[in-house]
């Protein structure tokens, strides 16, 4: 029974884990130092942007790339 739930809810499980991971990372000290004195720190924001793009690509692949 557990295996059937896992097979049917695979996309939702992965999406939930990704959401929890993004929520956790957004509260770290690294994220708090992206803006200093009203200025965006480009050196720190670029890895976040590339990580977000990779995460978005993964979500699109999961939902639309696989049958």
N, C-alpha and C positions, 0 to 999 in steps of 0.2 A: 504494500500500500504506500509506504513512504517513497519508494522508487518511482511510482506513477506520479505522485505529487511533484517530485523533483523534476521529472521529465517534462511535465506540462507547465511548470512554473519557472523554468530555467531562465527565461528572459527577465522575469520580474525579480527573481532572486539576484541576478547580476546587477540589474538596475538599482535595486535597493541597496546592495553593498556599495555601489559606486556613489550613490547619494549620501550614504553614511560616511564614506571616505572623504568626499568633498566637504561635508559639514564639519568633520573633524579637522581637516587641514585648514579650513578657513578660520579656525580659532587659535592657530598656533602663533607664536611670537614672530615667525617669519612673515606671516600675512599682515601683522600689525605694523611692520616696519616698511611696507611698500610705499607709503606716503609719509614723507618727513617734511614738516613745516609747509604743508600744502603743495609740495612738489612730488611728482611721481618719480620713483627711482627706476629708471629704465633698465639698469643692470639686474634688478631683482624681479621686474615684472615680466621680462621676456621668457624665462623658464616657466612661469605660471601660465603665460599665454600659450606656449607650445604644449604644455601639459594639458591645458583645457582643450586645445584643438585635437590632440590625440585622443582624449577621452570622448569628445564629441564624435570623432571618427569611429571609435569603437562602438558607441551606442548606435550610430547609423548602420554600421556593419551588422550588428546583432539583430536589429529590427528589419532591415531591408536587404542585406547581403545574403543571408542564409535562408533557405526555404524550410 
